[in-house]
Structures are given as structure tokens and as C-alpha cells.
Amino acid sequence: MDAFTAGLLQRIKTTESDLTRALETGDDFLADVEQGELDDLRRLAAEHGVEVGVTAV
């Protein structure tokens, strides 16, 4: 796995965790921000052929 792929997957994992925490604490604004970031990262992954496991967040 190259550095780009590893970094992208790590950013996705971190953002998913941050989104879960925002949802659990009821921080709707932060949840929206994290969801937007996650959508962007998943789009970037798809554009570069990086397979991302689907999580239910």
C-alpha cells in the first residue's frame, strides 16, 4: 500500500470516529462538518480507485 492510500484510509477512519463521537454527544453542527469531510474523502478514494469499507454511521 502506498503512502497516499494509507494516509487516505487513516483520514477516513479518523473522520468516521469523529463523526460517531459528534453524533453520540448530540453535536449536530460538528456531525454535519464531519459528514461533509467523510463524503469528500470517500469521493476522493473512489476517484483514485481506493476501496473503502462501508460503515454504518
Secondary structure by P-SEA (a helix, b strand, c coil): ccaaaaaaaaaaaaaaaaaaaaaaacaaaaaaaaaaaaaaaaaaaaaacbbbbbbcc
